[in-house]
Amino acid sequence: MEEKGLVKSAIEPQEKRPDRKVYQLTKGGKETFLSWLNKFPDQLNEASRNQFLMRIFFSSKIKIDELAFEIKRYKKEIEEELKCLNKVEQWIKDYSREKKFKEDAFYWNLIVKKEYKSIAAGIEWADECLQLIEQKKRKKRGN
């Protein structure tokens, strides 16, 4: 982006830390960014290729305990994401106290709300899957 003249950078010295490179949008970069920002894609909810879900789709070929293990692992991962999201929410609250970020914080919170709902749905889904797996195992033992 720097080669295209969209951003410029400067080295900022720091005490007790390595120097950091700070980027700033150029006029052309701001114009390009605003143009991109105003052109929403035709399809807003892109289909994703999720290897985890694909493996579940074919899980009749593996041991059910292995599937349960992987779903528990998935649940643990998204619970960790929840912890990070809580930190992000606090960061937004802190930044929103500054006048220059107050307006931005409103929009940042819209993303946080979406992520909270996605994580909650993922946890609920994992719990339901684990219950269904346990039911299947009990039923199999009973036969």
Summary of the structure (lengths in Angstrom):
residues: 143
radius of gyration: 22.7
end to end distance: 63.7
largest distance: 71.6
contacts: 298
relative contact order: 0.08
helix: 69%
strand: 8%
